[in-house]
Amino acid sequence: MPIQNSRNGTLPSDSVDTQAARWPLRFEPGERAARKAAGEWPGKTLGEAARERAQEHGEVIALVGKTDTLDFATCFERAGNLARGLRELGIEPGDTVSFQLPNWTEAVILNLACAMGGFVINPIIPIYRQAELAFILADCEAKIVFVPAMLRSIDYQSMYDALRKALPLLNHVVMVRAPGDLTFEAIEAMGRESSVELPAVIDPDSAKLIIYTSGTTGLPKGVIYSHNQSRRPIWASMTAWDLSPGDTLLMPSPVTHVTGYAYGMEMPFYFGTRSVLMERWDAEEAVALTQQHGVGFMIGATPFLAELLTEAERLDAPLETLRIYGCGGAAVPPALIDRANRHFPNCRAFRVFGSSECPMVTQGCLDDTDLAAQSDGRVIDWDVKVVDAQGRTVPSGTEGEILAKGPALFRGYTDVKATQEAFDTEGYFRTGDLGTLTSDGVLVITGRKKDIIIRGGENLSAKEIEDALHTHPGIREAAVVSMPHPRLGEGVCAFLIASATDADPLTVDEIKVFLNEAGLARQKSPDRVEYVDELPQTASGKVQKHILRKTIRDIMQQEQAG
């Protein structure tokens, strides 16, 4: 019998109701037994791996933050104290623990504590504001959230004070690196004095992580992983990139993204690497950290590689310890990869492809400099097919939608109906991305079916921005598309039809203020606005956004030429 779930729908009969049907996970019939037998899911949780690492290599440095350095033994001890402190606050196995933190070591300790205590961790991107937070925290049923009091221009404490009125399940807001009624340090102290016992065994098929990604519907989707899947993409990279314990990673990507989360926070405990966490990206600092710590590999979006390379060229710094740079998350110009491989003498830079649902489908092309720049990498540890509009597999080299399945695939969304719609009848996940696949497994991304703007590696929903713009009395109609951006890969362009022809058009700055007051992150504000009399539409009334994207590209090219 399939599992009935209150979140709209059912899951296949081999799904596991691991936590009182709160987060039923999607497994293909017989999949768990087959992947376990094949060694793809060894069943070792992050907590178990961290315990072994602390016992065998306790004095080895695991994390380097801006203000602190932690070894494996310290990480494990602090995480155990924090997990027991959470239990003292009434957090039970299966409860959701959220955090909205930058790349601080506290985030790593918290994630490890949740793995040890059987709690579900929910990372939230630090730029998110009220509109996103209200939905995410309610959807994942967060019982407690860890935040800074103030970070840059965002007053988190005041924001969460206002949010809690509409979130009855959110019992605690914890201040990190700041005073408050309840602090990170206070919970650790509670755990040191606690006699509560943590679970001796955590089901590796239980929900471990809920991470949110923007969808074309405008609402974020809660992507669920169990313990088994969270380890698998890291294992694939260790193998494909010939990494070893002791290799050092510089992590500029937010640990609230699937890449920063897996590689920055979990890789050290599973495989003995070291993470140098950057709280905020700065190219000059990245060069210095690479030289200081002998950084061997990096994974990050296009702007990070572009600016790291420019700074290294300016300083005539070859960064000789750097061997690997996996670049993805936004459009990656082939010339950038070629330039990086010329400047860094011992490094292979390459493009990679993945998403929050299917991380690291490709692991680059380390054996071919041309393919490293011209393709999105070789498929490793995944089954991938490319299909036409009718769902039929197309011949090698033919463009179509990319579908994928494998041991690192997510286990469904928090909304079961969305899960049902995301998979085909063979259990492949519909990525929504268009591309070609060669007979020897090299993938090239050619476009996206999803209406997503990737701004500096950050996925932005065009519909969410449009929905907010449509609430302004001065805007009759809005269509938001991506546009070329010299630094971030893609920017946000809004094509607007004004409500009244005789009214002064809204400026970009006025729109930014309006969207900020609506609770949207400032990164979602348009970089440019174009006023039009009408929007191109199909016969059925659907806006033809490919025409708008071409229009803004042409306008920008003309401006640059003239």
C-alpha positions as CSV (number, residue, x, y, z in Angstrom):
1,M,0.0,0.0,0.0
2,P,1.3,3.5,-0.8
3,I,1.8,5.9,2.1
4,Q,-0.9,8.6,2.4
5,N,0.5,12.0,3.3
6,S,-1.2,15.1,4.4
7,R,1.0,17.1,2.0
8,N,-1.1,16.2,-1.1
9,G,-0.5,12.8,-2.5
10,T,1.1,9.4,-2.1
11,L,4.5,7.9,-2.6
12,P,5.6,4.6,-4.1
13,S,5.1,1.5,-2.0
14,D,8.8,1.1,-1.2
15,S,8.9,4.6,0.4
16,V,9.9,4.6,4.1
17,D,7.8,6.2,6.7
18,T,10.8,6.9,8.9
19,Q,9.4,9.7,11.0
20,A,5.7,9.3,11.7
21,A,4.9,10.1,8.0
22,R,6.2,13.6,8.5
23,W,8.7,13.3,5.7
24,P,8.0,10.1,3.7
25,L,10.9,9.5,1.5
26,R,10.8,8.3,-2.1
27,F,12.6,5.1,-3.0
28,E,12.2,2.9,-6.1
29,P,11.0,-0.6,-5.4
30,G,14.0,-2.7,-4.2
31,E,16.3,0.3,-4.4
32,R,17.5,0.3,-0.8
33,A,18.5,-3.3,-0.8
34,A,20.2,-3.1,-4.2
35,R,22.2,0.1,-3.4
36,K,23.2,-1.3,-0.1
37,A,24.4,-4.6,-1.7
38,A,26.3,-2.6,-4.3
39,G,28.1,-0.6,-1.6
40,E,26.5,2.7,-2.8
41,W,24.7,3.3,0.5
42,P,27.0,1.9,3.2
43,G,24.7,3.2,5.9
44,K,27.3,5.2,7.8
45,T,25.8,8.4,9.1
46,L,27.7,11.7,9.5
47,G,27.7,11.3,13.2
48,E,29.2,7.8,13.0
49,A,31.9,9.1,10.6
50,A,32.7,12.0,12.9
51,R,33.0,9.7,15.9
52,E,35.6,7.6,14.1
53,R,37.4,10.6,12.8
54,A,37.6,12.1,16.4
55,Q,38.8,8.8,17.8
56,E,41.5,8.1,15.2
57,H,42.6,11.6,14.1
58,G,41.3,13.8,16.9
59,E,44.1,16.4,16.8
60,V,44.0,16.9,13.0
61,I,42.5,20.2,11.9
62,A,39.1,19.9,10.3
63,L,37.9,23.5,10.0
64,V,39.5,26.9,9.6
65,G,37.2,29.8,10.1
66,K,37.9,33.5,10.0
67,T,38.2,33.7,13.8
68,D,38.7,30.0,14.9
69,T,40.3,26.7,14.0
70,L,38.8,23.4,15.2
71,D,40.2,19.9,15.2
72,F,38.1,16.7,14.7
73,A,37.9,15.9,18.4
74,T,36.7,19.4,19.3
75,C,34.1,19.3,16.6
76,F,32.7,16.0,17.8
77,E,32.7,17.0,21.5
78,R,31.0,20.4,20.8
79,A,28.4,18.8,18.5
80,G,27.5,16.2,21.1
81,N,27.0,18.9,23.8
82,L,24.9,20.9,21.4
83,A,22.8,17.9,20.5
84,R,22.1,17.2,24.2
85,G,21.4,20.8,24.8
86,L,18.8,20.7,22.0
87,R,17.2,17.7,23.7
88,E,17.0,19.7,26.9
89,L,15.1,22.3,25.0
90,G,12.5,19.8,23.9
91,I,13.8,19.1,20.4
92,E,13.1,15.5,19.6
93,P,14.6,13.2,16.9
94,G,12.8,14.0,13.6
95,D,12.2,17.6,14.6
96,T,13.5,20.3,12.2
97,V,16.3,22.6,13.2
98,S,16.8,25.6,10.9
99,F,19.8,28.0,10.6
100,Q,20.4,31.1,8.6
101,L,24.1,31.7,9.1
102,P,27.1,32.6,7.0
103,N,30.1,30.3,6.7
104,W,30.8,30.1,10.4
105,T,32.1,27.1,12.2
106,E,29.0,27.2,14.4
107,A,27.0,26.1,11.3
108,V,29.2,23.0,10.9
109,I,28.9,22.1,14.6
110,L,25.1,22.5,14.4
111,N,24.8,20.3,11.3
112,L,26.9,17.6,13.0
113,A,24.8,17.9,16.2
114,C,21.6,17.3,14.2
115,A,23.1,14.2,12.5
116,M,24.1,12.9,16.0
117,G,20.7,13.7,17.5
118,G,18.5,12.5,14.7
119,F,17.2,16.0,14.0
120,V,16.5,17.2,10.5
121,I,18.7,20.2,9.5
122,N,17.3,23.0,7.4
123,P,19.9,25.5,6.0
124,I,18.4,28.8,4.9
125,I,20.3,31.2,2.6
126,P,21.3,34.3,4.6
127,I,20.0,36.8,2.0
128,Y,16.4,35.6,2.5
129,R,13.9,38.0,4.0
130,Q,10.4,37.8,5.4
131,A,8.6,36.6,2.3
132,E,10.9,33.6,1.8
133,L,11.4,32.9,5.5
134,A,7.7,32.8,6.4
135,F,7.1,30.1,3.8
136,I,10.2,28.0,4.5
137,L,10.0,27.9,8.2
138,A,6.3,26.9,8.1
139,D,6.8,24.4,5.4
140,C,9.6,22.5,7.1
141,E,7.9,22.8,10.5
142,A,10.9,24.3,12.1
143,K,11.0,24.1,15.9
144,I,14.1,26.2,16.4
145,V,16.3,28.4,14.3
146,F,19.9,29.7,14.7
147,V,20.6,33.2,13.4
148,P,23.1,36.1,13.9
149,A,21.6,39.1,15.6
150,M,22.8,41.4,12.8
151,L,24.8,40.7,9.7
152,R,25.7,43.4,7.3
153,S,22.5,45.3,6.6
154,I,20.0,42.7,7.9
155,D,18.6,42.9,11.4
156,Y,17.8,39.2,11.9
157,Q,16.7,39.6,15.5
158,S,14.0,42.1,14.6
159,M,13.0,40.2,11.5
160,Y,12.5,36.9,13.5
161,D,10.7,38.7,16.3
162,A,8.1,39.8,13.7
163,L,8.0,36.4,12.0
164,R,7.3,34.3,15.1
165,K,3.8,35.7,15.4
166,A,2.8,33.6,12.4
167,L,4.9,30.6,13.2
168,P,3.4,28.7,16.1
169,L,5.7,25.7,15.8
170,L,8.8,27.9,16.1
171,N,9.6,27.7,19.8
172,H,13.1,29.1,19.9
173,V,15.2,31.7,18.1
174,V,18.9,31.3,19.0
175,M,21.4,34.0,18.7
176,V,24.9,33.1,17.3
177,R,27.9,35.2,18.1
178,A,25.6,37.7,19.8
179,P,23.9,38.1,23.2
180,G,20.3,37.2,23.6
181,D,17.7,35.3,25.6
182,L,19.0,32.1,24.1
183,T,22.4,31.7,22.6
184,F,24.5,29.0,20.9
185,E,26.9,29.0,23.8
186,A,24.1,28.6,26.3
187,I,22.7,25.5,24.6
188,E,26.2,24.0,24.5
189,A,26.6,24.7,28.2
190,M,23.2,23.0,28.8
191,G,24.5,19.9,26.9
192,R,27.6,19.7,29.0
193,E,25.6,19.4,32.1
194,S,22.9,17.1,30.6
195,S,22.6,13.4,31.3
196,V,20.3,12.8,28.3
197,E,21.5,10.1,26.0
198,L,21.6,10.6,22.2
199,P,20.2,7.8,20.0
200,A,22.6,4.9,19.7
201,V,21.6,4.3,16.1
202,I,20.2,6.7,13.5
203,D,18.3,5.1,10.6
204,P,20.4,6.0,7.5
205,D,17.2,6.0,5.4
206,S,15.6,8.7,7.6
207,A,15.3,12.3,6.6
208,K,18.5,14.2,7.4
209,L,18.3,17.4,5.4
210,I,15.7,19.8,3.9
211,I,17.2,22.4,1.7
212,Y,15.1,24.8,-0.4
213,T,15.4,25.7,-4.0
214,S,13.3,28.2,-6.0
215,G,11.0,26.7,-8.6
216,T,9.2,28.1,-11.6
217,T,6.0,28.3,-9.6
218,G,7.5,31.1,-7.5
219,L,7.4,29.1,-4.2
220,P,10.6,27.5,-2.9
221,K,10.6,23.7,-2.9
222,G,11.8,21.7,0.1
223,V,14.4,19.1,-1.1
224,I,14.8,16.2,1.2
225,Y,17.8,13.9,1.7
226,S,18.4,11.0,3.9
227,H,21.8,10.3,5.5
228,N,22.8,7.9,2.7
229,Q,22.4,10.4,-0.2
230,S,24.2,13.3,1.5
231,R,27.5,11.3,1.5
232,R,27.4,10.0,-2.1
233,P,28.3,13.1,-4.2
234,I,31.3,13.8,-2.0
235,W,32.5,10.2,-2.5
236,A,32.2,10.6,-6.2
237,S,34.3,13.7,-6.2
238,M,36.9,12.2,-3.9
239,T,37.3,9.4,-6.5
240,A,37.0,11.4,-9.7
241,W,39.4,14.1,-8.6
242,D,41.9,11.8,-6.8
243,L,41.5,13.6,-3.5
244,S,42.9,12.3,-0.2
245,P,42.5,12.8,3.5
246,G,44.4,16.0,4.4
247,D,43.6,17.8,1.2
248,T,42.4,21.3,1.8
249,L,39.3,22.9,0.4
250,L,38.6,26.7,0.2
251,M,34.8,27.1,0.4
252,P,33.5,30.5,-0.7
253,S,30.0,29.2,-1.6
254,P,27.4,29.6,1.2
255,V,27.1,26.5,3.4
256,T,23.3,27.0,3.0
257,H,23.7,25.9,-0.7
258,V,23.9,22.2,-1.5
259,T,27.5,22.5,-2.7
260,G,28.8,24.5,0.3
261,Y,26.8,22.3,2.6
262,A,28.1,19.0,1.3
263,Y,31.7,19.9,0.6
264,G,32.3,22.6,3.1
265,M,30.6,21.1,6.1
266,E,30.4,17.3,5.6
267,M,33.4,16.3,3.5
268,P,35.9,16.7,6.4
269,F,34.1,14.2,8.6
270,Y,33.4,11.6,5.9
271,F,36.7,11.7,4.2
272,G,39.3,13.6,6.3
273,T,39.7,16.7,4.2
274,R,40.0,20.2,5.7
275,S,37.7,23.1,5.0
276,V,38.7,26.7,5.0
277,L,35.5,28.6,5.3
278,M,35.1,32.1,3.8
279,E,32.5,34.2,5.6
280,R,32.3,36.6,2.7
281,W,33.9,36.4,-0.7
282,D,36.9,38.6,-1.4
283,A,39.3,37.6,-4.2
284,E,42.4,39.1,-2.6
285,E,41.7,37.2,0.7
286,A,41.0,34.0,-1.3
287,V,44.5,34.3,-2.9
288,A,46.0,34.8,0.5
289,L,44.1,31.9,2.1
290,T,45.1,29.6,-0.8
291,Q,48.8,30.4,-0.2
292,Q,48.6,30.3,3.6
293,H,46.8,27.0,3.8
294,G,48.0,25.2,0.7
295,V,44.6,24.9,-0.7
296,G,44.3,22.0,-3.1
297,F,40.8,22.3,-4.5
298,M,37.8,24.6,-4.8
299,I,34.2,24.4,-5.9
300,G,32.3,27.6,-6.7
301,A,30.2,29.7,-9.1
302,T,31.6,31.5,-12.1
303,P,32.2,34.9,-10.3
304,F,34.5,33.3,-7.8
305,L,36.7,31.7,-10.4
306,A,36.7,34.8,-12.5
307,E,37.7,37.1,-9.7
308,L,40.2,34.7,-8.1
309,L,41.9,34.4,-11.5
310,T,42.0,38.1,-12.1
311,E,43.5,38.8,-8.7
312,A,46.0,36.0,-9.1
313,E,47.1,37.4,-12.4
314,R,47.4,40.9,-10.9
315,L,49.6,39.6,-8.1
316,D,51.5,37.2,-10.4
317,A,50.5,34.4,-8.0
318,P,50.4,31.0,-9.7
319,L,48.8,29.3,-6.7
320,E,50.9,26.2,-7.2
321,T,49.1,24.1,-4.6
322,L,45.7,24.5,-6.4
323,R,45.0,21.3,-8.3
324,I,41.2,21.3,-8.8
325,Y,38.5,24.0,-9.5
326,G,35.0,22.8,-10.2
327,C,33.0,25.6,-11.6
328,G,29.2,25.7,-11.9
329,G,26.0,27.2,-10.7
330,A,25.9,29.9,-13.4
331,A,26.9,30.2,-17.1
332,V,30.6,29.4,-17.4
333,P,32.4,31.0,-20.4
334,P,34.8,28.5,-22.0
335,A,37.4,31.3,-22.2
336,L,37.4,31.5,-18.4
337,I,38.2,27.9,-18.0
338,D,40.9,28.1,-20.7
339,R,42.4,31.2,-19.0
340,A,42.4,29.5,-15.6
341,N,44.1,26.4,-16.9
342,R,46.8,28.6,-18.5
343,H,47.5,30.6,-15.4
344,F,47.4,28.0,-12.7
345,P,50.2,25.6,-13.6
346,N,49.1,22.6,-11.5
347,C,45.4,23.1,-11.6
348,R,42.6,21.7,-13.8
349,A,39.6,24.0,-13.9
350,F,36.4,22.6,-15.4
351,R,32.7,23.0,-15.6
352,V,30.3,20.8,-13.6
353,F,26.6,20.3,-13.6
354,G,24.1,19.6,-10.9
355,S,21.3,21.0,-8.8
356,S,19.9,21.0,-5.3
357,E,18.0,17.8,-6.2
358,C,20.8,16.0,-8.1
359,P,24.1,17.4,-7.0
360,M,27.3,16.9,-9.1
361,V,25.8,14.9,-11.9
362,T,29.1,15.5,-13.7
363,Q,32.6,15.8,-12.2
364,G,34.2,17.8,-15.0
365,C,36.6,16.5,-17.7
366,L,40.1,16.3,-16.1
367,D,41.6,14.4,-19.0
368,D,40.8,16.8,-21.8
369,T,41.4,20.6,-21.6
370,D,39.0,21.3,-24.5
371,L,36.1,19.3,-23.0
372,A,36.8,20.9,-19.6
373,A,36.0,24.3,-21.2
374,Q,33.5,23.4,-23.9
375,S,31.3,20.8,-22.0
376,D,29.7,20.6,-18.6
377,G,31.6,17.5,-17.7
378,R,31.5,13.7,-17.8
379,V,28.6,11.9,-16.1
380,I,29.9,9.9,-13.1
381,D,27.9,7.8,-10.7
382,W,24.6,8.8,-12.3
383,D,22.2,7.3,-14.9
384,V,21.3,10.1,-17.3
385,K,19.0,10.2,-20.3
386,V,18.0,13.0,-22.7
387,V,14.4,13.0,-23.8
388,D,12.1,14.9,-26.3
389,A,8.9,16.6,-25.5
390,Q,7.0,13.3,-25.5
391,G,9.5,11.7,-23.0
392,R,11.2,9.6,-25.6
393,T,15.0,9.1,-25.3
394,V,16.8,10.9,-28.1
395,P,20.0,9.8,-29.9
396,S,23.4,10.8,-28.6
397,G,24.2,14.4,-29.4
398,T,20.5,15.4,-29.8
399,E,19.2,18.2,-27.6
400,G,16.4,17.4,-25.1
401,E,15.5,17.6,-21.5
402,I,18.1,16.0,-19.1
403,L,16.7,13.4,-16.7
404,A,18.8,11.7,-14.0
405,K,18.8,9.1,-11.3
406,G,21.4,7.7,-9.1
407,P,22.5,7.0,-5.5
408,A,23.0,10.7,-4.7
409,L,19.5,11.7,-5.9
410,F,17.2,13.5,-3.4
411,R,14.4,11.6,-1.9
412,G,11.5,13.9,-2.7
413,Y,10.1,17.3,-1.9
414,T,8.2,18.3,1.2
415,D,5.2,18.6,-1.0
416,V,4.4,15.0,-2.2
417,K,2.5,16.3,-5.2
418,A,5.6,18.1,-6.4
419,T,7.5,14.9,-6.0
420,Q,5.1,12.9,-8.1
421,E,5.3,15.5,-10.9
422,A,9.2,15.5,-10.8
423,F,9.8,11.9,-11.8
424,D,9.0,9.9,-15.0
425,T,7.7,6.4,-15.0
426,E,11.2,4.9,-14.8
427,G,12.2,6.9,-11.7
428,Y,14.3,9.5,-13.5
429,F,14.2,13.1,-12.1
430,R,13.2,15.7,-14.6
431,T,15.9,18.4,-14.2
432,G,14.1,20.9,-16.4
433,D,17.5,21.6,-18.1
434,L,18.1,21.2,-21.8
435,G,21.3,19.7,-23.2
436,T,23.1,17.0,-25.2
437,L,24.8,13.8,-24.1
438,T,27.6,12.1,-26.1
439,S,27.9,8.4,-26.4
440,D,30.8,8.4,-23.9
441,G,28.9,10.4,-21.3
442,V,29.9,14.0,-21.8
443,L,27.1,16.5,-21.0
444,V,26.6,19.9,-22.6
445,I,23.9,22.2,-21.1
446,T,22.2,24.2,-23.8
447,G,19.4,26.0,-21.9
448,R,16.7,25.7,-19.3
449,K,13.0,24.7,-19.4
450,K,12.6,26.2,-15.9
451,D,12.1,29.9,-15.8
452,I,15.0,30.5,-13.4
453,I,17.5,33.2,-13.3
454,I,20.9,32.1,-12.0
455,R,22.5,35.3,-10.6
456,G,26.0,34.6,-9.3
457,G,25.1,31.0,-8.5
458,E,21.9,32.0,-6.8
459,N,18.7,30.6,-8.2
460,L,16.0,33.3,-8.5
461,S,12.4,32.6,-9.5
462,A,11.2,35.0,-12.2
463,K,7.5,34.3,-11.2
464,E,8.1,35.3,-7.6
465,I,9.5,38.7,-8.7
466,E,6.7,39.1,-11.2
467,D,4.1,38.3,-8.5
468,A,5.5,41.0,-6.3
469,L,5.8,43.6,-9.1
470,H,2.1,43.0,-10.1
471,T,1.1,44.2,-6.6
472,H,2.4,47.7,-7.4
473,P,-0.4,50.1,-8.6
474,G,1.8,51.6,-11.2
475,I,2.5,48.3,-13.0
476,R,-0.1,46.7,-15.2
477,E,1.9,43.8,-16.4
478,A,5.4,42.5,-15.7
479,A,7.6,39.8,-17.3
480,V,11.0,39.1,-15.7
481,V,13.8,37.4,-17.6
482,S,17.6,36.9,-17.3
483,M,20.0,39.2,-19.0
484,P,23.8,39.1,-19.5
485,H,25.8,40.3,-16.5
486,P,29.5,40.8,-16.8
487,R,30.3,39.6,-13.3
488,L,27.4,37.4,-12.1
489,G,26.7,35.6,-15.3
490,E,23.0,36.6,-15.3
491,G,21.2,39.6,-14.1
492,V,17.5,40.4,-13.6
493,C,15.6,42.4,-16.3
494,A,12.0,43.4,-15.8
495,F,9.8,44.2,-18.9
496,L,7.0,46.4,-17.6
497,I,3.7,47.8,-18.9
498,A,2.7,50.9,-16.9
499,S,-0.8,51.1,-15.5
500,A,-1.2,54.6,-16.9
501,T,0.4,56.0,-20.1
502,D,0.7,59.5,-18.6
503,A,2.4,58.5,-15.4
504,D,6.1,58.9,-14.7
505,P,7.7,55.5,-15.1
506,L,9.0,53.8,-12.0
507,T,12.8,53.9,-11.8
508,V,15.0,50.9,-10.9
509,D,15.7,52.4,-7.5
510,E,12.0,52.9,-6.8
511,I,11.3,49.3,-7.7
512,K,14.1,48.1,-5.5
513,V,12.6,50.0,-2.5
514,F,9.2,48.6,-3.3
515,L,10.4,45.0,-3.5
516,N,12.5,45.4,-0.3
517,E,9.4,46.6,1.5
518,A,7.5,43.6,0.1
519,G,10.1,41.4,1.9
520,L,12.1,40.1,-1.1
521,A,15.8,39.7,-0.9
522,R,17.6,42.6,-2.6
523,Q,19.3,40.2,-5.0
524,K,15.9,39.7,-6.6
525,S,15.4,43.3,-7.5
526,P,15.8,44.0,-11.3
527,D,19.2,45.3,-12.4
528,R,17.4,46.9,-15.4
529,V,13.8,47.9,-16.4
530,E,12.5,48.1,-19.9
531,Y,9.1,49.7,-20.5
532,V,7.1,48.3,-23.4
533,D,3.6,48.9,-24.8
534,E,2.9,45.1,-25.0
535,L,4.6,41.8,-24.3
536,P,5.1,39.2,-27.0
537,Q,2.6,36.4,-26.5
538,T,1.6,33.1,-28.0
539,A,-1.9,32.5,-29.3
540,S,-2.9,31.1,-25.9
541,G,-1.7,34.3,-24.2
542,K,1.6,32.9,-22.7
543,V,4.4,35.5,-22.7
544,Q,7.2,34.5,-25.1
545,K,10.2,35.0,-22.8
546,H,12.7,33.8,-25.2
547,I,11.9,36.8,-27.3
548,L,12.4,39.1,-24.3
549,R,15.7,37.5,-23.5
550,K,16.9,38.1,-27.1
551,T,15.5,41.6,-27.0
552,I,17.5,42.6,-23.9
553,R,20.7,40.9,-25.3
554,D,20.3,42.9,-28.5
555,I,19.8,46.1,-26.7
556,M,22.8,45.6,-24.6
557,Q,25.0,44.7,-27.6
558,Q,23.9,47.8,-29.4
559,E,24.7,49.9,-26.3
560,Q,28.2,48.4,-26.1
561,A,28.8,48.9,-29.8
562,G,27.6,52.5,-29.9
